[in-house]
Amino acid sequence: MTTTAIQIENLKCGGCAATIKKEILTIENVKEVSVNVDKSLVIITQENADLGVIKEKLSKLGYPEVGHKNTIVHKAKSFVSCAIGKMDG
């Protein structure tokens, strides 16, 4: 088991965190996901999961890794992901 922390852009609240947890847990071999909203960190416990796939899914949800392109599209997607997370929560 490996634990990895990924610092992301556009993380605003618990709604964002709920969507991130739900979606990242669908990736094969991801065992646990926690989100630190204050530090914009996603902490993933996985066993041989592809980190590239995880980072790509985060980006598609609107939460690219810090240091990667953060476009207006990412920001818009994060707004939608946030709203969905609030409704699901």
C-alpha positions in Angstrom: 0.0 0.0 0.0 1.2 3.5 -0.9 0.0 6.8 0.2 0.4 9.8 -2.1 -0.5 13.5 -1.5 -1.4 15.6 -4.6 -1.8 19.3 -4.2 -4.5 20.6 -6.5 -6.0 23.9 -7.8 -9.6 25.1 -7.4 -10.5 23.2 -4.2 -12.9 25.4 -2.3 -15.1 23.4 0.1 -16.6 20.1 1.3 -18.7 19.9 -1.9 -15.5 19.7 -3.9 -14.1 17.2 -1.5 -17.1 15.0 -1.7 -17.0 14.8 -5.5 -13.3 14.2 -5.5 -13.6 11.3 -3.0 -16.5 9.7 -4.8 -14.8 9.9 -8.3 -11.3 8.9 -7.3 -12.6 5.8 -5.3 -13.9 4.5 -8.7 -10.3 4.1 -10.0 -9.0 0.5 -9.8 -6.8 -0.2 -6.8 -7.5 3.0 -5.0 -8.3 2.0 -1.4 -8.9 5.3 0.4 -9.2 9.0 -0.4 -9.1 11.9 2.0 -9.2 15.6 1.1 -7.6 18.5 3.1 -9.6 21.5 1.9 -7.4 24.0 3.9 -4.2 22.8 2.2 -5.7 21.8 -1.2 -4.4 18.3 -0.8 -5.9 15.0 -2.0 -4.4 12.1 0.0 -4.7 8.7 -1.8 -4.0 5.3 -0.4 -3.6 2.8 -3.3 -2.1 -0.5 -4.3 -0.5 -0.3 -7.7 -3.0 2.3 -9.0 -1.8 4.4 -11.9 -1.1 8.0 -10.6 -1.3 9.3 -14.1 -5.0 8.1 -14.3 -5.7 9.6 -10.9 -4.2 13.0 -11.8 -6.0 13.0 -15.2 -9.4 12.3 -13.4 -8.7 15.1 -11.0 -8.0 17.4 -13.9 -11.1 16.4 -15.8 -13.2 17.1 -12.6 -11.6 20.6 -12.6 -8.9 20.1 -10.1 -5.5 20.0 -11.9 -2.4 19.4 -9.9 -0.6 22.5 -8.8 2.0 23.5 -11.4 -0.1 22.2 -14.3 -2.3 24.3 -16.6 -5.4 25.7 -14.7 -7.6 27.0 -17.5 -11.0 28.7 -17.3 -12.5 25.3 -18.3 -10.9 23.7 -15.2 -12.3 26.4 -13.1 -15.8 26.0 -14.6 -15.7 22.2 -14.2 -14.6 22.6 -10.5 -17.6 24.8 -9.9 -19.9 22.1 -11.4 -18.1 19.4 -9.4 -18.5 21.4 -6.3 -22.3 21.9 -6.8 -22.7 18.1 -7.5 -20.8 17.3 -4.3 -23.0 19.6 -2.3 -26.2 18.0 -3.7 -24.9 14.4 -3.2 -23.7 15.2 0.4 
